[in-house]
Amino acid sequence: MTFFSLIICALALSVSTVNAQSKSPSSNQADITDADGNVYTTVAIGTQTWLVENLKTTKYRNGDEIGTTSTANLEINTETSPKYQWSWRSVETNVATYARYYTWFAATDPRGIAPLGYRVATDQDFINLATYLIENGDLYSFDGLKNTGTVDGGNKIVKALASTTTLWTSTTTTAGSPGNDKAANNVSGFSLFPSGQRLPSTSNADKTKLWEFQNSGSYLWTSTEHPTNSGLAIFRKTFNNSTEFITRPTGENKKNGMSIRCIKEGLSTAIKNTEANVLKFQMYPSQVKDILTISFPTTLTKKVKLAILSIDGKLVYQNEYLSTGGLDKVSVQLSHLNQGLYLCKMNSGNASGLVKFTKE
């Protein structure tokens, strides 16, 4: 039995309070629905709460329909402020896998496209997300090392954001990219998806070329307009062979069809690590068969919340403990879990920590 110490500077996590005697697994499925009734789950990363899935709605929040083109490959570049949504190549059965694609004008329509209490993420939201992951690079960079990258490039965090789905193209051998060793993706639980995008026009005679980068590229609109070009808006992208999240391009045509990620309304700022955010504890073993043991410092006198998540961000166990300074350790029965990689998240007051472990 080998101890390993975890000293992680992290921020408060959204973990529901449950009775301390509860031992049954639980799901992080929430009653978050869009105007179509599609249900979404969430993940807390730093101070932010994100929807785990890309948006799927065909309606604005007030119930008005979001239009779509009469044919899948209709060019729209000559239209003024088109407000459209599409399934991939207008095949509705693709929505379950790839969600929907929206022009920027639809994404930012004042009627609202996000579920109640959520909004389309801004450029600053993505900057804050990347900043948090970079500052905690020992957890989120693919090589487990702190890194000096920035939100503009050089970071190594996209693997922590990319989903474990087999849809990521596997033609790359680049270490740290979503398409290489996909089982190690998604430590953050964000589940970034290779949905590609739809162009407003193409010079190619084959108009199916409007649709590109499915299974190799992820494109997400922000609600932020380009600062100097009113025809462009800021978006985020990454590819199956990239190690960086997510490049900050100069902008893209607002008529492009891209995926949308929504973030919970309210506080969403990047907070630097301080001593007040440090939660020190030990857990063992790192390869669990039946029981995971967590040892707390005897100076801890607050409620402690525990959450265990699968590598794709699904909550499989949660509990709460009250430490009076004498709580030495707790043991968690995990024999019901399938084999694989899991995340253990601990929260006490404003301090929290996260570590990976393997269930054998």
Secondary structure by P-SEA (a helix, b strand, c coil): cbbbbbbccccccccccccccccbbbbcccccccccbbbbbbbbccccccccccccccccccccccccccccccccccccccccccccccccccccccccccccccccccccccccccccccaaaaaaaaaaaaaaccccccccccccccccccccccccccccccccccccccccccccccccccccccccccccccccccccccccccccccccbbbbbccccccccccbbbbccccccccccccccccccccbbbbbbbbbccccccccccccccccccccccccccbbbbbbbcccccbbbbbbbcccccccccbbbbbcccccccccccccccbbbbbbbbbcccccbbbbbbcc
